[in-house]
Amino acid sequence: MMDNMLKKLAGVAVVLTLLGISGCAYENPAQPEPPPINLSAPAQVTVGASTGNGAQSGTATVSATVQNVNGAGLSNVVVTFTTTRGTITPAQVPTGANGVATATLTSADTADVTASVGTLSAHMLVVSTGGSTPPTTP
């Protein structure tokens, strides 16, 4: 009986030794890595405007800022400006070194201006005085 038990223990020892030598067939899967961040791809576009005064009434300077995921301005990205009223010149403008593109809106009324970069866009209502002079205070 003791011989039989020793044979079984020897058999288990051999199996454990073989497993230790050959290793386990299971491999722990690696954590998937996040995709690399493309810092040259536009992630955000914002639009702003300042209206003209005096001889420039009826005009506004429209600007769009294009930024990457870290908030840094991107240069040489083409921004397309569109409006619901009036005209924007030029309609397509590349951003400068600071990530800003500017154009001039000429309108006699309030206009909805959109700045687009690929699938990104931003809208803003621009109030134009349309060339009229504001009333003076008596």
C-alpha positions in Angstrom: 0.0 0.0 0.0 2.9 2.3 0.8 4.5 1.5 -2.5 1.3 2.4 -4.3 1.1 5.7 -2.5 4.8 6.5 -3.2 4.2 5.8 -6.9 1.2 8.2 -7.0 3.3 10.9 -5.2 6.1 10.3 -7.7 3.6 10.6 -10.6 2.2 13.9 -9.2 5.8 15.2 -8.7 6.6 14.3 -12.3 3.5 16.1 -13.6 4.2 19.2 -11.5 7.9 19.2 -12.7 6.8 18.9 -16.3 4.3 21.8 -15.9 7.0 23.9 -14.3 9.5 23.2 -17.1 7.0 23.7 -20.0 5.1 26.5 -18.4 1.4 27.1 -18.4 -0.4 27.4 -21.7 -2.5 30.4 -20.4 -1.2 33.9 -21.1 -2.5 36.9 -19.3 -3.9 39.3 -21.9 -2.2 42.7 -22.1 -4.2 45.8 -21.3 -5.2 47.4 -24.6 -3.3 50.7 -25.2 -5.3 53.8 -25.9 -5.0 55.1 -29.5 -2.2 57.7 -29.9 -3.3 61.3 -29.7 -2.9 63.3 -32.9 -1.8 66.8 -31.8 -2.0 68.1 -35.4 -5.7 67.3 -35.8 -8.3 70.0 -35.0 -10.4 69.1 -31.9 -12.2 72.5 -31.3 -13.2 75.6 -33.2 -14.5 78.7 -31.6 -15.8 81.9 -33.3 -15.8 85.5 -32.2 -16.4 89.0 -33.7 -15.8 92.7 -33.2 -18.0 95.2 -35.0 -16.7 98.2 -36.9 -17.4 101.9 -35.9 -17.6 105.1 -37.8 -16.5 104.6 -41.4 -16.6 100.9 -40.9 -20.2 100.6 -39.7 -21.9 97.6 -41.2 -18.8 95.5 -41.0 -17.4 93.2 -38.4 -14.1 91.3 -38.1 -14.9 87.6 -37.6 -12.3 85.3 -36.2 -12.1 81.6 -35.6 -9.7 79.8 -33.3 -8.7 76.2 -34.2 -7.2 74.1 -31.4 -5.9 70.6 -30.8 -7.0 68.3 -27.9 -4.5 70.1 -25.6 -5.9 73.6 -26.4 -2.9 74.6 -28.5 -3.6 76.7 -31.6 -3.1 75.0 -35.0 -1.5 76.8 -37.9 -2.3 76.3 -41.6 -5.8 74.9 -41.1 -8.3 76.2 -43.6 -11.4 77.7 -42.0 -14.6 78.2 -44.0 -16.8 81.1 -43.0 -20.5 81.2 -44.0 -23.2 83.7 -43.1 -27.0 83.9 -43.3 -26.9 87.6 -44.3 -24.4 89.8 -46.0 -21.0 88.6 -47.3 -17.8 87.3 -45.7 -14.5 88.1 -47.4 -12.6 85.8 -47.8 -14.8 82.8 -47.3 -11.8 80.5 -46.7 -8.9 81.5 -44.6 -5.9 79.5 -43.3 -5.1 79.9 -39.6 -2.0 81.8 -38.6 0.8 80.7 -36.3 -1.5 81.3 -33.3 -4.4 79.2 -34.7 -6.6 82.1 -35.6 -8.2 82.9 -39.0 -10.0 86.2 -39.6 -12.4 87.5 -42.2 -14.6 90.5 -42.7 -18.4 90.4 -42.5 -20.3 93.1 -44.3 -24.0 93.2 -43.4 -26.8 95.7 -42.8 -28.5 93.4 -40.3 -27.7 90.7 -37.7 -26.1 87.7 -39.3 -25.5 84.1 -38.1 -21.9 83.4 -38.9 -20.5 79.8 -39.0 -16.9 78.8 -38.9 -16.2 75.3 -40.1 -13.1 73.1 -40.1 -13.9 69.6 -41.5 -16.7 68.2 -39.3 -16.2 70.8 -36.6 -18.2 74.1 -36.6 -19.1 77.0 -34.4 -21.9 79.6 -34.8 -22.3 83.1 -33.6 -24.8 85.9 -34.1 -23.1 89.1 -35.2 -25.0 92.3 -34.7 -24.2 94.9 -37.4 -25.2 98.6 -37.2 -25.7 98.6 -41.0 -24.1 102.0 -41.5 -26.6 103.9 -39.3 -25.3 106.3 -36.7 -26.4 105.8 -33.1 -28.8 108.4 -31.7 -27.1 111.2 -29.7 -28.1 112.0 -26.2 -29.7 115.4 -25.8 
